[in-house]
Amino acid sequence: MKQAEALIRNQPPESVLGLLDVSGSMYNKEVAAAFKEFAEDNKPYIKMTVIIGLEGIKKVLYDAVIIFTRRKNIVAMDDIEKAKDFLAGIK
């Protein structure tokens, strides 16, 4: 996430389109805290983010991040190709 932060923060505000695949990732308190911080700190730079691979506790974490950050520019999808098409259509 540190590499992504550096890349994102060098972009103009509200210009970054992100695709995050959390399939197969592990969840714990440290991951949850890092993800919340990452989402909040990068908020000014993100135009839209699509997250795929949410299931179980990861879906609960996603819902909490949305509430915590008040972000309207994060959506969850089940299919990577649909996510790419969705992002490609963002103006």
N, CA, C and O of each residue as an XYZ file, in Angstrom:
364
protein
N       0.816     -1.188      0.000
C       0.000      0.000      0.000
C       0.865      1.259      0.000
O       0.443      2.297     -0.509
N       2.056      1.178      0.559
C       2.936      2.356      0.585
C       3.312      2.800     -0.825
O       3.360      3.998     -1.103
N       3.579      1.847     -1.715
C       3.911      2.195     -3.099
C       2.718      2.841     -3.784
O       2.881      3.811     -4.523
N       1.533      2.324     -3.551
C       0.322      2.891     -4.147
C       0.078      4.291     -3.620
O      -0.286      5.185     -4.382
N       0.275      4.494     -2.316
C       0.099      5.831     -1.735
C       0.993      6.850     -2.424
O       0.531      7.928     -2.798
N       2.261      6.522     -2.595
C       3.205      7.443     -3.223
C       2.774      7.775     -4.650
O       2.836      8.932     -5.066
N       2.347      6.784     -5.380
C       1.902      6.997     -6.755
C       0.639      7.857     -6.791
O       0.551      8.808     -7.569
N      -0.323      7.524     -5.959
C      -1.598      8.255     -5.933
C      -1.398      9.712     -5.549
O      -1.979     10.607     -6.164
N      -0.588      9.949     -4.547
C      -0.416     11.321     -4.029
C       0.396     12.222     -4.947
O       0.515     13.420     -4.687
N       0.949     11.675     -6.003
C       1.638     12.487     -7.000
C       0.741     12.841     -8.174
O       1.209     13.396     -9.168
N      -0.540     12.525     -8.069
C      -1.510     12.802     -9.130
C      -2.355     14.018     -8.762
O      -2.439     14.385     -7.590
N      -2.980     14.644     -9.760
C      -3.868     15.769     -9.466
C      -5.080     15.309     -8.645
O      -5.460     14.139     -8.704
N      -5.679     16.213     -7.890
C      -6.872     15.871     -7.123
C      -7.983     15.305     -8.013
O      -8.182     15.742     -9.147
N      -8.693     14.330     -7.468
C      -9.844     13.707     -8.125
C      -9.534     13.211     -9.537
O     -10.349     13.370    -10.445
N      -8.368     12.616     -9.719
C      -7.981     12.156    -11.058
C      -7.714     10.649    -11.141
O      -7.619     10.104    -12.241
N      -7.594      9.978    -10.011
C      -7.160      8.580    -10.002
C      -8.361      7.630    -10.083
O      -9.326      7.749     -9.328
N      -8.267      6.687    -11.022
C      -9.228      5.587    -11.112
C      -8.536      4.353    -10.556
O      -7.461      3.975    -11.023
N      -9.145      3.728     -9.565
C      -8.505      2.586     -8.923
C      -9.307      1.312     -9.064
O     -10.537      1.331     -9.085
N      -8.591      0.202     -9.159
C      -9.194     -1.125     -9.184
C      -8.452     -1.966     -8.153
O      -7.254     -2.217     -8.282
N      -9.177     -2.392     -7.140
C      -8.582     -3.137     -6.038
C      -9.205     -4.520     -5.971
O     -10.417     -4.655     -5.801
N      -8.379     -5.543     -6.106
C      -8.842     -6.927     -6.020
C      -8.395     -7.491     -4.678
O      -7.203     -7.680     -4.437
N      -9.366     -7.757     -3.806
C      -9.051     -8.285     -2.482
C      -9.316     -9.788     -2.386
O      -9.334    -10.351     -1.292
N      -9.517    -10.424     -3.519
C      -9.729    -11.871     -3.544
C      -8.534    -12.571     -2.905
O      -7.385    -12.272     -3.229
N      -8.804    -13.482     -2.019
C      -7.742    -14.254     -1.396
C      -6.941    -13.522     -0.340
O      -6.003    -14.088      0.221
N      -7.285    -12.282     -0.055
C      -6.535    -11.539      0.957
C      -6.994    -11.935      2.360
O      -8.109    -12.419      2.555
N      -6.123    -11.722      3.309
C      -6.412    -12.054      4.700
C      -6.866    -10.804      5.441
O      -6.508     -9.684      5.078
N      -7.648    -11.014      6.472
C      -8.175     -9.911      7.263
C      -7.714    -10.050      8.707
O      -7.753    -11.138      9.282
N      -7.277     -8.936      9.284
C      -7.042     -8.844     10.726
C      -7.162     -7.370     11.121
O      -7.403     -6.519     10.264
N      -6.999     -7.069     12.382
C      -7.175     -5.685     12.863
C      -6.197     -4.724     12.200
O      -6.556     -3.592     11.876
N      -4.968     -5.171     12.000
C      -3.959     -4.300     11.394
C      -4.304     -3.994      9.933
O      -4.144     -2.863      9.474
N      -4.772     -4.999      9.218
C      -5.182     -4.794      7.821
C      -6.369     -3.835      7.768
O      -6.401     -2.928      6.936
N      -7.338     -4.036      8.650
C      -8.513     -3.162      8.677
C      -8.112     -1.713      8.944
O      -8.586     -0.804      8.262
N      -7.250     -1.492      9.923
C      -6.804     -0.134     10.247
C      -6.025      0.489      9.094
O      -6.218      1.661      8.770
N      -5.151     -0.292      8.482
C      -4.361      0.220      7.356
C      -5.251      0.571      6.173
O      -5.035      1.589      5.516
N      -6.249     -0.261      5.897
C      -7.146     -0.008      4.782
C      -7.974      1.252      5.026
O      -8.153      2.058      4.114
N      -8.478      1.427      6.239
C      -9.253      2.642      6.565
C      -8.389      3.893      6.395
O      -8.829      4.890      5.823
N      -7.155      3.825      6.900
C      -6.239      4.963      6.790
C      -5.904      5.247      5.320
O      -5.895      6.401      4.892
N      -5.632      4.198      4.562
C      -5.328      4.339      3.139
C      -6.481      5.016      2.400
O      -6.263      5.942      1.619
N      -7.702      4.556      2.645
C      -8.879      5.109      1.976
C      -9.093      6.572      2.352
O      -9.413      7.393      1.493
N      -8.922      6.894      3.606
C      -9.130      8.273      4.062
C      -8.046      9.213      3.533
O      -8.352     10.300      3.043
N      -6.794      8.803      3.631
C      -5.679      9.666      3.245
C      -5.618      9.923      1.740
O      -5.120     10.964      1.313
N      -6.112      8.998      0.945
C      -6.068      9.156     -0.506
C      -7.349      9.726     -1.096
O      -7.447      9.923     -2.308
N      -8.308      9.985     -0.261
C      -9.615     10.484     -0.693
C      -9.537     11.675     -1.645
O     -10.271     11.690     -2.634
N      -8.693     12.665     -1.404
C      -8.672     13.842     -2.304
C      -8.236     13.535     -3.738
O      -8.554     14.290     -4.657
N      -7.524     12.450     -3.929
C      -6.948     12.147     -5.241
C      -7.798     11.199     -6.093
O      -7.596     11.089     -7.302
N      -8.738     10.525     -5.456
C      -9.485      9.457     -6.117
C     -10.728      9.984     -6.815
O     -11.556     10.675     -6.221
N     -10.833      9.644     -8.072
C     -12.041      9.952     -8.830
C     -13.061      8.829     -8.640
O     -14.237      9.089     -8.388
N     -12.603      7.571     -8.764
C     -13.471      6.414     -8.550
C     -12.604      5.199     -8.279
O     -11.533      5.039     -8.864
N     -13.082      4.344     -7.383
C     -12.423      3.076     -7.095
C     -13.459      1.961     -7.164
O     -14.584      2.104     -6.684
N     -13.059      0.860     -7.765
C     -13.880     -0.349     -7.772
C     -13.115     -1.421     -7.008
O     -11.928     -1.645     -7.245
N     -13.808     -2.074     -6.096
C     -13.222     -3.168     -5.333
C     -13.914     -4.460     -5.738
O     -15.142     -4.537     -5.771
N     -13.120     -5.462     -6.043
C     -13.686     -6.777     -6.352
C     -13.144     -7.800     -5.350
O     -12.096     -7.595     -4.738
N     -13.874     -8.896     -5.198
C     -13.439     -9.966     -4.313
C     -13.906     -9.819     -2.882
O     -13.356    -10.452     -1.980
N     -14.922     -8.982     -2.660
C     -15.433     -8.808     -1.304
C     -16.392     -9.933     -0.946
O     -17.362    -10.195     -1.656
N     -16.105    -10.582      0.157
C     -17.015    -11.594      0.667
C     -16.756    -11.754      2.157
O     -15.654    -11.481      2.633
N     -17.741    -12.183      2.874
C     -17.603    -12.407      4.304
C     -17.201    -11.166      5.062
O     -17.791    -10.100      4.890
N     -16.190    -11.308      5.907
C     -15.737    -10.213      6.765
C     -15.197     -9.046      5.953
O     -15.266     -7.900      6.398
N     -14.662     -9.318      4.770
C     -14.151     -8.233      3.917
C     -15.278     -7.314      3.476
O     -15.067     -6.111      3.325
N     -16.470     -7.859      3.266
C     -17.631     -7.039      2.902
C     -18.024     -6.158      4.072
O     -18.384     -4.997      3.882
N     -17.958     -6.696      5.277
C     -18.259     -5.913      6.484
C     -17.248     -4.774      6.621
O     -17.624     -3.646      6.938
N     -15.977     -5.063      6.385
C     -14.927     -4.039      6.439
C     -15.182     -2.959      5.395
O     -15.062     -1.770      5.687
N     -15.529     -3.364      4.192
C     -15.846     -2.409      3.120
C     -16.960     -1.474      3.562
O     -16.843     -0.258      3.411
N     -18.038     -2.025      4.107
C     -19.164     -1.200      4.568
C     -18.719     -0.212      5.643
O     -19.158      0.938      5.653
N     -17.845     -0.659      6.549
C     -17.338      0.222      7.601
C     -16.480      1.344      7.025
O     -16.576      2.489      7.467
N     -15.649      1.023      6.050
C     -14.801      2.042      5.419
C     -15.661      3.098      4.722
O     -15.366      4.291      4.796
N     -16.707      2.663      4.058
C     -17.604      3.608      3.382
C     -18.227      4.557      4.407
O     -18.297      5.765      4.179
N     -18.672      4.015      5.519
C     -19.268      4.858      6.567
C     -18.222      5.776      7.173
O     -18.466      6.972      7.333
N     -17.058      5.231      7.513
C     -15.992      5.978      8.171
C     -15.458      7.115      7.297
O     -15.251      8.227      7.784
N     -15.240      6.846      6.035
C     -14.629      7.846      5.154
C     -15.652      8.735      4.453
O     -15.299      9.771      3.890
N     -16.918      8.328      4.490
C     -18.001      9.058      3.795
C     -17.728      9.172      2.298
O     -18.143     10.131      1.648
N     -17.033      8.191      1.774
C     -16.712      8.223      0.345
C     -17.873      7.736     -0.488
O     -18.496      6.718     -0.185
N     -18.151      8.474     -1.537
C     -19.211      8.121     -2.484
C     -18.616      7.558     -3.770
O     -19.344      7.146     -4.673
N     -17.289      7.545     -3.844
C     -16.619      7.145     -5.079
C     -15.910      5.797     -4.959
O     -14.851      5.581     -5.548
N     -16.515      4.898     -4.188
C     -16.043      3.514     -4.097
C     -17.252      2.614     -4.334
O     -18.289      2.769     -3.689
N     -17.108      1.679     -5.259
C     -18.170      0.714     -5.500
C     -17.587     -0.694     -5.465
O     -16.411     -0.905     -5.760
N     -18.425     -1.638     -5.103
C     -18.019     -3.044     -5.096
C     -18.654     -3.748     -6.284
O     -19.824     -3.528     -6.597
N     -17.880     -4.588     -6.936
C     -18.368     -5.386     -8.054
C     -17.818     -6.803     -7.911
O     -16.843     -7.040     -7.198
N     -18.467     -7.738     -8.605
C     -18.062     -9.133     -8.523
C     -17.145     -9.575     -9.660
O     -16.475    -10.602     -9.548
N     -17.106     -8.825    -10.735
C     -16.417     -9.267    -11.942
C     -15.374     -8.237    -12.379
O     -15.694     -7.057    -12.526
N     -14.138     -8.673    -12.586
C     -13.064     -7.742    -12.939
C     -13.289     -7.089    -14.299
O     -12.972     -5.912    -14.469
N     -13.820     -7.815    -15.256
C     -14.052     -7.227    -16.576
C     -15.137     -6.150    -16.515
O     -15.017     -5.108    -17.160
N     -16.186     -6.399    -15.747
C     -17.223     -5.377    -15.558
C     -16.648     -4.162    -14.838
O     -17.004     -3.025    -15.148
N     -15.763     -4.404    -13.884
C     -15.118     -3.299    -13.150
C     -14.269     -2.459    -14.094
O     -14.311     -1.230    -14.035
N     -13.500     -3.106    -14.963
C     -12.677     -2.376    -15.924
C     -13.545     -1.570    -16.886
O     -13.235     -0.417    -17.186
N     -14.623     -2.168    -17.367
C     -15.541     -1.459    -18.260
C     -16.165     -0.256    -17.566
O     -16.301      0.816    -18.155
N     -16.540     -0.447    -16.312
C     -17.132      0.635    -15.539
C     -16.144      1.803    -15.406
O     -16.503      2.956    -15.644
N     -14.908      1.498    -15.027
C     -13.903      2.549    -14.878
C     -13.570      3.217    -16.213
O     -13.337      4.425    -16.259
N     -13.546      2.446    -17.289
C     -13.248      3.008    -18.597
C     -14.331      3.995    -19.037
O     -14.068      4.877    -19.855
N     -15.538      3.853    -18.503
C     -16.630      4.751    -18.852
C     -16.711      6.004    -18.009
O     -17.562      6.859    -18.256
N     -15.833      6.133    -17.004
C     -15.824      7.314    -16.135
C     -15.212      8.484    -16.905
O     -14.124      8.366    -17.468
N     -15.902      9.580    -16.922
C     -15.410     10.794    -17.597
C     -14.669     11.672    -16.632
O     -14.183     12.736    -17.015
